């Protein structure tokens, strides 16, 4: 079982790993000639993927590793906090679904997008349409993962508030961030907010877990009188 500090560090790493996408999207991509208006435009994106594959593959590899660490952290949180709690168990299933779906969408893009970019560069007239279809599938998988991840955040946060395993501030922030994150599926524009709030909350969660001496208790004893 992960130690308390190791578990907290794992969540912080996940938050920082996801947060690393922000400077990549806001700095690295524009430096390569890709702006926000180019999102979903195969004529703009595919030549960059073909010419600078590392710019595309690097974030994909980072996110695959980050979400693999996240899956371990989510399981570790369940084991240390309350493997006997139905709420935590259900939330953990959602969290694992989030991690697996995000690994899947990054893996699909990592393997398929460079092939489409090469075909586009070779003059394949169907490559642009194939890329648009790929992005649609990847976005659908990603948003499904975010919905599951939002439910995990809400479940963990409600459990934390009810049992006082973590600060109520962390718990209530988690509920708000989780609702917005789950809402990505229905309002994709919320993704921009989630890019800022989800990584920050994961880092805060990691700090809270690392400092919480109650996290070493593995049995679930609801503190009904204090909820």
C-alpha positions, 0 to 999 in steps of 0.5 A, spaced: 500 500 500 502 507 498 504 511 504 501 517 506 506 522 503 507 517 497 499 517 495 499 525 496 505 526 492 502 521 486 495 526 486 500 532 486 504 529 480 497 527 476 495 535 477 501 537 475 501 532 469 494 535 467 496 542 468 502 541 463 497 541 457 496 549 459 503 552 457 503 546 451 496 549 448 498 556 450 505 557 448 508 551 444 502 550 439 502 557 438 509 557 437 509 552 432 503 556 428 497 553 431 492 558 434 485 557 437 482 558 431 485 552 428 482 547 433 479 541 428 482 544 422 486 538 419 489 543 413 492 547 419 494 541 424 496 535 420 502 539 416 504 540 423 504 533 426 508 531 420 513 536 420 514 536 428 511 529 431 514 530 438 510 536 439 504 532 438 507 525 441 510 528 447 503 531 450 500 524 449 506 520 452 506 525 458 498 524 459 498 516 458 503 516 464 500 521 468 493 517 468 497 511 469 499 514 475 492 517 477 489 510 476 494 507 482 493 514 486 485 513 486 486 505 488 490 507 493 486 513 496 480 508 496 484 502 500 487 507 505 480 511 506 475 507 506 474 500 502 468 498 505 464 505 503 459 504 498 460 511 496 468 511 495 467 504 492 462 507 487 466 513 486 473 509 485 470 506 479 468 512 476 475 515 477 478 509 474 474 509 468 476 516 467 483 514 467 482 508 463 478 512 458 483 518 458 489 513 456 485 510 451 483 517 447 491 519 448 493 512 445 488 512 439 491 519 437 498 517 439 498 511 434 493 514 429 494 521 428 501 521 425 499 515 420 493 520 417 498 526 417 503 522 413 497 520 408 495 527 408 502 529 406 502 524 401 496 527 397 491 522 400 484 526 399 481 522 404 486 524 410 482 530 412 476 527 413 479 521 417 482 526 421 476 530 423 472 523 424 478 521 429 477 527 433 470 526 434 471 519 436 477 522 441 473 528 443 467 523 445 471 518 449 475 524 453 468 527 455 465 520 457 472 520 461 471 527 464 464 525 466 466 519 470 472 523 473 467 528 475 463 523 479 469 521 482 471 528 484 464 529 487 463 522 491 470 523 494 469 530 496 462 528 499 465 522 503 471 527 505 466 532 508 461 527 511 467 523 515 472 529 515 477 525 513 480 532 509 478 539 510 471 541 508 474 546 504 477 541 499 471 537 499 466 543 497 471 545 492 471 538 489 464 538 489 464 544 485 470 542 480 467 535 479 460 538 477 464 542 472 468 537 470 462 532 469 459 537 465 464 537 460 460 532 456 454 536 455 457 543 455 464 542 451 466 549 453 467 548 460 473 544 458 477 551 458 475 552 466 476 544 467 483 545 464 485 550 470 481 547 476 482 540 475 489 540 476 489 545 481 484 541 485 488 535 484 494 538 487 490 541 493 487 534 494 494 531 494 497 536 499 491 534 504 492 527 503 499 527 505 498 531 511 492 527 514 493 523 519 487 519 518 488 517 512 492 511 515 485 508 517 483 503 512 476 501 515 470 506 514 467 508 520 462 514 519 462 520 523 454 521 523 454 526 529 459 530 526 457 530 518 
